[in-house]
Amino acid sequence: MIHAGALVATLAIFLIDLREPLVYAIGILYVLVIVMGLWTSWYGYPIVAAVVATTLLIVDVIVGWGPDTPAFIFVNRPLMALVFVATATLVMHFKRLERRWSADVQQLADIKRALDSAAIVATTDVSGRITYVNDKFCEISRYSREELIGQDHRIINSGYHSKAFMRDLWRTIAAGRIWHGEIRNRAKDGSLYWVDTTIVPFLNEHGKPYQYIAIRADITARKAAEDRLAQQAALARLGQMAAVVAHEVRNPLAGIKGAIQVLMSRRPPGDAEIPVMHDVVGRIDSLSELINDLMVFARPRPPRPGTFHLRPVLVEAISLLRRDPIGRSVEVAIDGDDLTLVADAEMIKATVTNLILNAAQAMSGRGRIAIRVAQQDRQCLLEIHDSGPGIPAELQERVFEPFFTTKARGGGLGLPIARRTAELHGGTLTLASPPGNGTTFTLALPIRALADPVGDVAPAAPVRRT
């Protein structure tokens, strides 16, 4: 289309130039035909157009030459030819720049496409406001692009890192240096994820940042594997210590308890020392329970599966709760179908007892516990919800850490053992605690978690307060 237009324009200029006297210099309009080379893909077009324009200019001079031809024709026509050549040179130069610019733009587009397909990318201004996020950022954060643009990264801050950590990050990039590290973030749905992060400042001519780009890689699985390895190493050491403690402490404790019980039997009724002795026996029992928990956690036995109905197991767990003073006044309701599981019934009972005992303790012995049973695909979902004050967000992940407890008494092993039991059955134990709405623990177990039973069912794991 451009070439046809250029040909028509060239013929029109030539015919007009032939009709008009030479003094009008109509041929200068050939410059416009040469400039049309900016819009054609033919790289040699400007030179060809300049040569054709110069040739037609010469033809016009020859045809229009006469006795009245002014002398300045010998000056302006060569100058016009030089203008044609100069214009063609400039157009070709601009075409080269355009090609180089197009190649650079294409390269940048390829780099962006490669980054977007392999990494989590975001850009921010100097104040930290998000100006761009790619699809992977939206996917891992569970936020839409509209929800993220204009916000700062506090929207995904998990609260895990200290203020000193964040200050060091900002000081580094504000100084124009690249920062690299690992960050734990929180998605919109509350789930946590780890990213290996590199933040690169874009600097202006004064060396000051005007924009930051953060390139991240999801390392959640790697961090989980590292945690498992660390836990396995810790468990190996804990198992050795537990064996020593069980041998060197549990047996003497039994002897001390027996001796105190003998002394109690010799005291007359109403003796002022008897309550003190009862308290000592209670403390010894608590210490024995802690040692039992330590053994169970450090050296868990494999499940011994059996086929059983879930509801009777829940009823037994509630009966165990009623034996504890903290659980006598708590209302407990069971809702849902009576599912049949293939699992270790005693381990499941111990897990449920631990969970409802924790719920009763969280409510200080007053409130309601709702147990809901449901089947989802091939899984049994057992939800235990209490009407207590809930668990603060910063503690929700820590409650599953061994030896972590917020209670004055307790070894902090109840919930870790419960989660270990779920994992041994191929399931999960999670919690949700929205502000002001109590706490819900969800035990998810495959309907046929284990193979069909062989042999007797083992004794239950000890019930422990966390």
KAHU-V164065 format. One record per residue. RES is the residue in one letter. PHI is phi as a letter, one per 20 degrees, with the letter a starting at -180 (* if undefined). Layout:
BEGIN
RES,PHI
RES,PHI
END
This chain:
BEGIN
M,*
I,f
H,f
A,f
G,f
A,f
L,f
V,f
A,f
T,f
L,f
A,f
I,f
F,f
L,f
I,f
D,f
L,f
R,f
E,e
P,f
L,f
V,f
Y,f
A,l
I,f
G,f
I,f
L,f
Y,f
V,g
L,f
V,f
I,f
V,f
M,f
G,f
L,f
W,d
T,d
S,e
W,f
Y,f
G,e
Y,g
P,g
I,f
V,f
A,f
A,f
V,f
V,f
A,f
T,f
T,f
L,f
L,f
I,f
V,g
D,f
V,f
I,f
V,f
G,e
W,f
G,b
P,f
D,e
T,f
P,f
A,f
F,f
I,g
F,f
V,d
N,f
R,f
P,f
L,f
M,f
A,f
L,f
V,f
F,f
V,f
A,f
T,f
A,f
T,f
L,f
V,f
M,f
H,f
F,f
K,f
R,f
L,f
E,f
R,f
R,f
W,f
S,f
A,f
D,f
V,f
Q,f
Q,f
L,f
A,f
D,f
I,f
K,f
R,f
A,f
L,f
D,f
S,e
A,d
A,b
I,e
V,c
A,b
T,c
T,c
D,e
V,f
S,e
G,n
R,f
I,f
T,d
Y,b
V,c
N,e
D,f
K,f
F,f
C,f
E,f
I,e
S,e
R,m
Y,e
S,f
R,f
E,f
E,f
L,e
I,f
G,n
Q,e
D,d
H,f
R,f
I,f
I,d
N,f
S,e
G,m
Y,f
H,e
S,f
K,f
A,f
F,f
M,f
R,f
D,f
L,g
W,f
R,f
T,f
I,f
A,f
A,e
G,n
R,d
I,f
W,d
H,c
G,a
E,d
I,c
R,d
N,d
R,d
A,f
K,f
D,e
G,n
S,f
L,d
Y,b
W,d
V,c
D,e
T,d
T,c
I,d
V,d
P,f
F,e
L,d
N,e
E,f
H,e
G,m
K,d
P,f
Y,d
Q,a
Y,c
I,d
A,d
I,d
R,c
A,c
D,f
I,d
T,g
A,f
R,f
K,f
A,f
A,f
E,f
D,f
R,f
L,f
A,f
Q,f
Q,f
A,f
A,f
L,f
A,f
R,f
L,f
G,f
Q,f
M,f
A,f
A,f
V,f
V,f
A,f
H,f
E,e
V,d
R,f
N,f
P,f
L,f
A,f
G,f
I,f
K,f
G,f
A,f
I,f
Q,f
V,f
L,f
M,f
S,f
R,e
R,e
P,f
P,g
G,n
D,f
A,f
E,e
I,f
P,g
V,f
M,f
H,g
D,f
V,f
V,f
G,f
R,f
I,f
D,f
S,f
L,f
S,f
E,f
L,f
I,f
N,f
D,f
L,g
M,f
V,f
F,f
A,f
R,c
P,f
R,e
P,f
P,f
R,d
P,f
G,b
T,e
F,b
H,e
L,f
R,g
P,g
V,f
L,f
V,f
E,f
A,f
I,f
S,f
L,f
L,f
R,f
R,f
D,e
P,g
I,f
G,d
R,f
S,d
V,e
E,e
V,c
A,c
I,d
D,c
G,o
D,f
D,e
L,e
T,d
L,d
V,d
A,a
D,e
A,f
E,f
M,f
I,f
K,f
A,f
T,f
V,f
T,f
N,g
L,f
I,f
L,f
N,f
A,f
A,f
Q,f
A,f
M,e
S,l
G,m
R,c
G,q
R,c
I,d
A,d
I,d
R,d
V,d
A,b
Q,d
Q,c
D,l
R,d
Q,d
C,e
L,d
L,d
E,d
I,c
H,d
D,d
S,e
G,f
P,f
G,n
I,d
P,g
A,g
E,f
L,d
Q,f
E,f
R,f
V,f
F,e
E,f
P,g
F,m
F,e
T,b
T,d
K,e
A,f
R,c
G,p
G,e
G,m
L,d
G,f
L,f
P,g
I,f
A,f
R,f
R,f
T,f
A,f
E,f
L,f
H,e
G,m
G,d
T,c
L,c
T,c
L,c
A,c
S,b
P,f
P,g
G,m
N,c
G,m
T,c
T,c
F,e
T,d
L,e
A,d
L,c
P,f
I,g
R,d
A,f
L,c
A,f
D,f
P,f
V,c
G,n
D,e
V,e
A,f
P,f
A,f
A,f
P,f
V,e
R,c
R,e
T,d
END
